[in-house]
Amino acid sequence: MRFSRMLIPTMKEAPSDAVLVSHILLLRAGFIQSSGGSGLYNLLPLGKRTLDKVRAVVKEELDKAGCNEVHLPMVTPLSLWEETGRADKFGRELLRFKDRHENGFTLSPTNEEAMVNLVRQTVKSYKQLPLNVYQINWKFRDEVRPRFGLMRGREFLMKDAYSFHATTEDMEREFSLMEATYKKIFTRLGLEFRVVEADSGAIGGAGSKEFMILAQSGEDTIMVCDQCDFGANVEVIDEGTTTCPKCGGGLSQTKGIEAGHIFQLGTTYSEAMKAEFLNEHQKLEPFVMGTYGIGVSRLLAGIIEQSHDERGCIWTKESAPFVVDIIVAKAKNSDQMEVAEQLYKGLQAQGVEVILDDRADKKIGFGAKMKDFELIGFPYAIVVGNDIREGNVELITRQGLIKETIGMDEVLGVIAQRLAL
């Protein structure tokens, strides 16, 4: 892709209502744009590419774990929510409306009822179990105070999975598998996180765990151990506890951003909705369930809350919209452009996601291109400038802004090595 052909409206300053670093930087770097409605954002080309990459990591790990992807309508009949009593429990956060026939519907903030409805129509026997069904779909929650950009918007991309089992023991096995799968997802995205015991809240069930991205901007206070990976929400740990129950290490408070939540639901929804299967003795039983959510669009904000500096975003190769930015110091210099084009085609041939900053506008000089690179946060930049006379280019690693002079004939190999291609 060429920079000159992309819609990347970078800004020097962010709107005054942006407070969190991620909100400020995603706006300034041209990833998102306010749509004019409170808590609603347009994803611009860079934001869409990044969201697609994060989504792909989530999907790949779920598919490896044996989950089945489906796609449910964002609009759900209100009658399904009335079956479980959650239509009243969710209150005004559940956006309701009627169609031309006066039938009630809702824009789903989560899909337990809809997924139970899907499975009760299709799964009749214990021989079809266990089953884990998921979707990565847009949700809507009519937040009282939408704020912080993608961190707490009203519309958000969510991965929600629901597992169905014949026994509690098998549900607990799947719960453990999903915990391990989530750890793989967050680790691949380069996040520092903790898994914490948590309150099940409006979802319900016997037990749940949250996946907290560690960041001082987080809204949740959690206890973490200085010796192991133990973590717990302050709501579920005894006040005054300073010793880790897992290893005996010291506990301290920190802040976290909830990015994932897994629940052991049991039969809460299946009993309410009469979702049953025939067991091995040909008797009807309610499905034993688990549910597992990840705020996929929230992950974009979480990554930047952890990974930024005073100059801008710092994306990892798993999340970056492009991995390499080729910066042509003087786009009207034919020699520089020729070298840049060769590197561009060479990286594409290697399967590297590369953008060529070929902008030739007089108002956009080399300094402006460098500032955009630093603000947007591509992992690497190759600067093609006067050094080509000596057969060299400059390779810049965004993390730490480390600069290296490398031969033009060597740089593709160096990039391949760094990316482990």
Secondary structure, DSSP 8 states (H G I E B T S, - for coil): -BGGGS-----SS--TT--SHHHHHHHHTTSEEE-SSTT-EEE-HHHHHHHHHHHHHHHHHHHHTT-EE----SEEEHHHHHHHTHHHHHGGGS-EEE-TT--EEEE-S--HHHHHHHHHHH--BGGG--EEEEEEEEEE---SS-BTGGGB-SEEEEEEEEEEESSHHHHHHHHHHHHHHHHHHHHHTT--EEEEEE--TTT-SSEEEEEEEE-TT-SEEEEEESSSSEEEEGGGS-TT--B-TTTS-BEEEEEEEEEEEEEEEETHHHHHTT-EEE-TTS-EEE-EEEEEEEEHHHHHHHHHHHSEETTEE---TTT-S-SEEEEES-TT-HHHHHHHHHHHHHHHHTT--EEEE----TTS-HHHHHHHHHHHT-SEEEEESGGGGGTEEEEEETTTTEEEEEETTTHHHHHHHHTT-
